[in-house]
Amino acid sequence: MNYQCNLDIFEGPLDLLLHLIKEQKMDIYDIPVAEVTKQYLEYLDLLSELNLEMVGEYLVMAAELTRIKSKTLLPAPETEEDALAAAGEDPRAELIRRLLEYKRYKEAAFELRQKEYDQQQLFSRNGELELEDSEQELLIEANVFDLLTAFQKVIKEKSFKKDYEIKITTLSVSDRISGILEILNASESATFYSLFTELNTKQEIIVTFLAILELMRMQLIRCQQVKQFDAIRIYCAVDRETQEQILKDFQETEEQKPPQ
């Protein structure tokens, strides 16, 4: 199986680290370097298994985490002079500073988006408005790392049977994209896990996940959840006419790519 997927929806290694810290409920001021490094490398292994093209920033951060981890494992200073020289030098300090600074910018950006949303809910009084009594729950956008976490759970929960019969199977991301859109167009939405229920092979699961990432990149779907790490629900983001035009452009681009 040879898939190559280059997506521009990955925000960066600091986003991944913040995601891991929140997911594992770690203290950002006292990061357990060994554990966060282990989790980070597991995500890189998953990206490698999916054959996603990773930018160098992720590998640089992996090297930086390994360096910090090695420094924390160094033996304690034996002499008083060595202890004084090493005093106050926490190898995690620079990483924590960068994470806190990046976290402030992300929170500020979220507040601005929230203010924009609140402003869009204000209407000038030009006449009587009929308001629905039903309260709609505010959903938050699921990012690509939320999808990867959900995908990890799907892989762990599936039990793949070893099949020694040789089969020639054609798996197409384009076909899965069309199949997912058919499901979403037929119903208002679908849960992330429901798209994998009937799949029995690891190849099918990987192709389906890549199709979801491509749909997210093309902004054909919205992935939302009530709160972070909650169940992810997927919605169509555009009408069918727009879908057809975007898919036509996507297929033309795929046909122009040289065979791998």
N, C-alpha and C positions, 0 to 999 in steps of 0.2 A: 504494500500500500504506500503510495507516494503522493502525499498532499503537501502543497506549499501555500501558506496563507499569510499575506502581509497586511496587517490591519493597523489603522491609525487611531484606534479607539483606546489604546493603552496610554494612560496618562503619565506614568513614570514610576520609578522605584520608590520614591517617597510615599506615593499613594498606596503602593502595595504594603509598605511597612506600617503605615497608619491603619490600613485595613486589618493587618494581622494583629496589631496591638489592640484594636477594638474588639476583634473577633475573640481573641484569647483573654480579654479583660485584663491586659497587662497595665502596669503603672508606667506611663511615659517618662516619668522622672527617674525610674529605677528599672530600666529595661533588662529582662533576663536574656542576655546576649546569646547564650547557647541555644535556648528554646526558639527565639525569633529567627536565628540563623537557620536552624533545622527547618522551621516552617517555610522560610523564604526559599530555601533550596528545593523543598518539595514542590513549590509552585513553579520554579524554573524547570524542574523535571517534567511537570505536567505540560508546560508550554512546549518543551522539547518533544514530548510524546505526541502532542497535537501538530507538531511540525510548523509551529508559528514562528515567523521570523522575528527574533528579539533584537532590540536595539542594544548598543553597547553599554548604555547606562545601567541596565539591569545586571549585566555581568560585572561592571565596575563596582556596583553596590554589593554584590555577592562577595567580591574580593575584599571590600572594605569591612564587611561584617566578619569575615573570616579573620582579618587582621585584628580587629577589636577583640574577637573571641580569644585569639591566641595570647593577646596581651593580658587579658583578664585571668588567663590560666598560668601566667608566670608565677613562680614561687615568691612568697613574701620576702621583703628585704631582711637580711640577717643582721646587719649592723644598724646602729642608730643613725649614722651618717646617710646610709642608703635610704632609710625610712624617711628622713627629712627631705632628701632629694626627690623622693617619689610622692611626698605628701601633696594632696590636692590635685593630683594628676589622674583624673578619671578618664580612661580611654574612651568612654561612651559620651563624654561631655559634648564634643563637637557634633556628633550625630543627634543627640538630644536637642541641642540648640537649633539645628536645621529642621528637625521634625516639628518643634514648637513653632518656629517661624512659619513653616509651610502650613501648619494646622491653622494658625491665625488667619492667613490669607484665604484658605478654603472656607473657614467659618464666615469671614467677611463677605466672600463671594456668595455663599449660601444665603446670608441675610439680605443681600442686595436682590437676589432672585426672589426671595420671599416677599420683599417690599414691592417688587414689580408685580408679583402675583396678586398681592393685596390691592394694589392700585387698579389692576384690571377688573376687580370685583366691584368697583365703585361706578355708579351710573348717575348721570344728571337726571333730575326729575322733570321729564318732558310729558309725563302722563302716568297713569296708573300701571303699576307692574304687578303681575301675578307671580308670587313666589311659592315654590314648592315647599311643602312641609318637611319632606324627607331630608335628613342631614347626610351629606356626602362625606365620606371619610377621606381625609387628605392623604394622598399617597406620595411616596418619595421615589425618585428615579434609582433604579438598581444599576450600579456600574459594572464594568467588565469583571472586576474581582469578586463581586457578589455572584456573578454568573459562574465564575470558575469554582467558587466554593460549592455552589449547588451542583455543578458538574462532578466535582470530586465525590460528593455524596452519592450521586447516581452510579458512578463507577464502582464505589465500595459496596453498594447494595445489590448490584447485579452479580449473578453467579453465571459465568460463561462456561458452557460445556465444551470440552475438548473434542473437536471433530477432526478425525483423521482422513475423512473423505475429501479428495481434491475437488474444489469447485472454482469455476471462473465466475467471479461476481463483479459487476460494474457498479460502482458506487459514485454517485454524482452529487456534489454540493448543490449544483443548479437545480437538480430534481428535488432535493430535499427543501430548498428554498421555496419552490412552487408548492410542494406538499404542505409546508407550514402555513403559507399564505392562504391556501384553500381552507385549512382548518380554522384560521382566524377570521376569514371572510364569512364562513358559515356560522360562526358564533361570535359573541361579543368579545370574548377573550379566552385564553387557555393558560393553565398553570405550566410552569417550566417543566415539572416532573411528568405531566401528562403526555408531553411530546416524546418521552422515552419509554412509556409503559409497554408498548407492543414490540419494542426492539430487543433482539436476542443476541446480537453479536457486537463485539467491541467496535468493529469497523463502522457499523450502522450508527452506533452511539456517537462516535467521534465525528462522522460526517454530519450528523444532525446538529451537534454542538457548533461545528464550523459554520453551518448554514445560519444558525441563530446569530453568531457573531457577524456574519456578512450582512444579514438583515438589519442588525443594529447599526453597523457602519454606514449602510445606505440610508439609514433613518426611515426604514419602512415599518419598523416596529418600535414600541415603547415597552420597556421592562420596568415594572414598578412593584413596590412592596409597601406594606403598612409601616414597617419599621425595619431598620437594617438587620440583616440576617434572618428576616422573616421569609415566608413563602413568596416566591416571585411569580407574578402574573404578567402575561405578555398580551399586548394589544396591537392592533393595526394602527399605524400612525398617519396613513394617507388613504385616499379613496382608490378604487380599483383602476381608474384611468391613469392616475399617477403611478401606481404600482407597475402597470404594463410598460409605461415609458421608461421607468428606471430599470426594470428587468431587461428590457430590450437593449439599453445602453450597456448594462452589465454583461450580457451574453455576447455582444459585439466585442467588448474588451477582452473577454475570456477567449474568444476565437482568434484574436490577434496575437495572443501570447504564444511564444514558441513552445513546442512539446518538451516535457521534462523527462 
